[in-house]
């Protein structure tokens, strides 16, 4: 049970770090334009299945910029001990 809890803490922590870092990167993009450079990964266009009775649309996109990547790296190095 301990291993599973630890994994979820890591996933939530890394996701939170990426979100906070991306917000910081966008906020500081006027001062340091490099922090706003980034990329997006995901399903584009969304995956769509129409079975005439039920319609299912799945899609996600993750936008990560340099500030988010740096913050996640710092979190991993700090908490990874």
C-alpha positions in Angstrom: 0.0 0.0 0.0 2.9 2.4 0.7 4.3 2.1 -2.8 0.9 2.9 -4.4 0.4 6.0 -2.2 3.9 7.2 -2.9 3.3 6.9 -6.7 0.2 9.0 -6.5 1.9 11.6 -4.5 4.6 11.8 -7.2 2.1 12.1 -10.0 0.1 14.8 -8.3 3.2 16.7 -7.3 4.7 16.6 -10.8 1.4 17.7 -12.3 1.0 20.6 -9.8 4.6 21.6 -10.4 4.1 21.7 -14.2 0.9 23.8 -13.8 2.5 26.3 -11.4 5.6 26.5 -13.5 3.6 27.1 -16.7 1.7 29.9 -15.0 5.0 31.5 -13.7 6.5 31.1 -17.2 3.5 32.9 -18.8 3.6 35.6 -16.1 7.3 36.3 -16.6 7.3 36.0 -20.4 7.7 39.7 -20.8 10.9 39.8 -18.7 12.4 36.4 -19.7 10.9 35.3 -23.1 12.8 32.0 -22.9 10.5 30.8 -20.0 7.4 31.0 -22.3 8.9 28.8 -25.0 7.3 25.4 -24.9 5.4 22.6 -26.6 2.1 20.8 -26.6 1.5 17.1 -26.6 -1.9 15.3 -26.9 -4.5 14.1 -29.2 -5.3 16.6 -31.9 -8.1 16.5 -33.2 -10.0 14.7 -30.4 -10.7 11.0 -30.8 -14.4 10.6 -31.7 -16.4 7.3 -31.8 -20.1 7.5 -32.9 -22.0 4.2 -32.4 -25.4 5.7 -33.3 -26.6 4.9 -29.7 -23.8 6.6 -27.9 -21.2 9.1 -29.0 -17.8 9.2 -27.3 -15.2 11.9 -27.7 -11.9 11.7 -25.9 -9.1 14.3 -26.1 -6.4 15.9 -24.0 -3.6 18.4 -24.6 -0.8 19.2 -22.2 1.0 22.5 -22.7 4.4 22.7 -21.0 6.8 25.5 -21.2 10.4 26.0 -20.0 9.5 27.3 -16.6 7.2 24.3 -15.9 9.9 21.9 -17.0 12.5 23.6 -14.8 10.2 23.6 -11.8 9.3 20.0 -12.2 13.1 19.2 -12.5 13.8 21.0 -9.3 10.9 19.2 -7.5 12.2 15.8 -8.7 15.8 16.6 -7.6 14.6 18.0 -4.2 12.0 15.3 -3.3 13.8 12.4 -5.1 16.3 11.7 -2.4 
